[in-house]
Amino acid sequence: MCKPCTFLRLLKQPEQSLVVEATKLHVSGEESKLQVNLTELWYSLCKEDKSLTFQDFRNVDPLVPIQPLFSVWNEVLCVVVGDTRALLYLDSLLLFNSSSCPFLLSHVAQHLPKNRTVEWGHEKLHPRIALLEGLVSGIILLLEKELAELEPQLLHSLEALQTAYDYDQLGILRKCSRDLEVLMKKCDSFYNELENVLQDSKLSFWILGKVEGELNPSFDSEKLEQVEALLEPYLQNIRMIGTRCAHLDKASVDVDQAMMLNFDLVRNRFLGFDLLGTLLSCVITFVSVFVGYFGFNLTIPIYSASKGSQYYWYGIVSISCVVIMISSFVLVRWMRNSGLGI
């Protein structure tokens, strides 16, 4: 596969255009492997649709991560969700190779008219609608599979953190939370795109297989409503996946915040003991400096052979104890008022 190149370079050196592998599935069920030149494909699509720019077309580039997309270019429907990049023609599906390509191909093939008995009114489901339904349902299954892989790890981390403080489990929880947020955003974007799928006039023409200006308001609107009813269960499935993601994300955020609060409490306790030790050291150091500065040669009263009065010793020790107690009380009071706790 060639390296990505700029649009100007593509025009000057078409032989160095970005070539990607793809698989084409016809409505007859026949599959064919292709080497797709994106520049030539862009030229073929923009012959009649002058509004299509090369940057818009790069949305189907497997090397460019973008948001979910449903768009019609010159009677070709572009569908992009995650690593799935597909172009739906009137009689075939062009799917750019990715990790999900084999599954989507087999799943879409099951929705082709020759492999199903679903009827649309008095007619069989149109091939382009069957391709669209198979692709949408396959993408939803991939989203469910992605959630099914994340959910056990996330639940295990949540249960483990309820019994013990483990930084490793907390790291796993945060990694799963980031992946869950990405999945949730993907579901929300896909839901919005699919919900507005029939509000695009170009997409309506593509669904009905007509050119602009040939719509019959009475008959065609009924068919569009049937297509909307066909897509409604998939909207509900996406909504359910998004709801599960939201609940798991809220649980992970709550546990993460609780863990950080517990870590802060433990850290504050260590800080309190450290401050008390520092205070005690400062008082003892101050007393030592004071005694040494005035030249006191104080002896411990336990030695009966010592000479001189012991009142100075008792006085200095008593004052030191009082200072330590008062200072400790003030320090603890300040820490509690500051929310540090001890």
Number of C-alpha atoms within 10 A of each C-alpha: 9 9 9 15 12 11 14 9 13 17 12 10 11 15 12 16 23 19 19 17 15 19 20 20 22 19 22 14 18 10 16 11 14 16 12 17 16 20 21 14 11 17 13 12 17 16 11 12 13 10 10 17 12 15 11 12 17 16 19 24 21 18 12 11 14 15 13 23 20 18 18 22 21 17 21 18 23 19 22 23 22 20 20 22 23 25 21 23 19 19 13 19 24 22 26 24 19 14 9 17 18 12 14 22 21 14 18 22 24 16 23 24 21 13 11 13 11 13 11 14 9 6 8 14 19 19 20 23 21 21 28 20 19 21 24 21 22 19 22 20 17 17 20 18 12 14 19 11 11 19 17 12 15 23 16 13 22 21 12 14 20 12 8 10 14 13 11 11 19 20 13 16 23 17 14 23 22 13 15 23 16 14 21 22 15 18 24 18 16 24 20 13 16 21 15 11 17 17 10 13 12 20 19 22 20 23 20 18 15 13 12 11 7 11 15 9 8 8 9 15 14 12 16 16 12 14 19 17 11 14 18 14 12 18 20 12 16 25 16 14 19 24 15 15 23 15 11 21 20 13 16 22 15 13 19 19 12 14 19 14 12 13 13 14 16 15 14 17 16 13 16 19 13 12 16 18 12 11 16 19 12 13 16 15 12 13 15 11 12 13 15 12 9 8 9 11 10 18 15 10 14 7 8 8 7 12 10 10 11 13 11 14 17 14 11 15 14 12 13 17 15 12 14 19 13 11 16 17 13 11 16 18 13 13 18 12 10 9 10 17 18 16
